[in-house]
Amino acid sequence: MPSPRDGPSLSLPGVGSEADVRPRLLPALLMFARRKPLGVVGSAILLGLVVMATVGPVLAPFDLYEVHIPYKYAGPGTIYEETGRRFWLGADQLGRDTLSRLIYGARVSLYVSLVSVGVGVTLGALIGVISAFFGGLVDLVVQRAVDSLMAFPAIILALAIVALAGVSLRNVILALIVLLMPAAARVVRAQALSVRETDYVQAARAAGAGSWRIIFQHMVPNCAAPYIVFATANLGYAVVVEAALSFLGVGTPPDVPSWGGMLAITGQKYVEVSPWLVIFPSVVVSLTVFGFNLLGDALRDVLDPRLRGEQATTSRLDQRTPSPGTEG
């Protein structure tokens, strides 16, 4: 029996064509917005951050490294007399504009989270699918390695990797990849074990299809839902870990603006003099994680078949249950 993703299907006039897919995209998005309004809120937050990171040099009122010694610890809204521009969110201990550094820091945080989650979760998912398909000794060895990595506290393992490899943005991404791979392998493996026993996978084996063809043509596409949910749910986690490593002094280098670095270098030492140096980076980090979590929860509810079944059952029961005013 062929896979439902690539096997023959009913051919209806005007249905399933490429020209018909695009008009259906807008109604699907509108339906998602009606069903999951919090997911739309999370998407709007993340879209705003992406726009801010993309056009940062245009939005930033000051240069990233521009120093204004007379305006050290300037409060929010202070006017820079030479040009009339304002320090909308204040200035740090060197007179650098906090808003400009937050805008540039969005680039670093989003870059680290997207690259680390994209690489780490993808590699972990492939390892989980391969482990589930071959089973036996391969599955045993892979799962014991996963257990060994997951036994370490996440922040301790990340600190050890960065301490051994050196302080740089690339090594922060490497540490996050190592943290994300075991959990992704475990989550996707659970789905792959059920996919392995389906009729179309057994039929592909009986037809003589090779192992790697079955893995990439039949199993990987049918494990996409947990992969997407896990990836979106951990984008916020990557932002928090990067900020934590930068706060501890082993994350991004001091000359690279990052939200965690701003908390460590400026906020920790000068919180009594200028508390806004702590407040504004903390708010941005919290808002970013909040947006990722809202979007991840919404996608989980939409893509997880178990949750879809529970919601459909609940909806049917609500429709059958009469309201108190109609009884009798």
Secondary structure, DSSP 8 states (H G I E B T S, - for coil): ---TTTS-----TTSS-HHHHHHHHHHHHHHHHHH-HHHHHHHHHHHHHHHHHHTHHHH-SS-TT---GGGTT--TTEE-TTT--EETT-B-TT--BHHHHHHHHHHHHHHHHHHHHHHHHHHHHHHHHHHHHH-HHHHHHHHHHHHHHHHS-HHHHHHHHHHHH-SSHHHHHHHHHHHHHHHHHHHHHHHHHHHHTSHHHHHHHHTT--HHHHIIIIITGGGHHHHHHHHHHHHHHHHHHHHHHHHTTSSS-TTS--HHHHIIIIITTSTTT-THHHHHHHHHHHHHHHHHHHHHHHHHHHH-HHHHHHHHHHHHHHHHS--GGG--
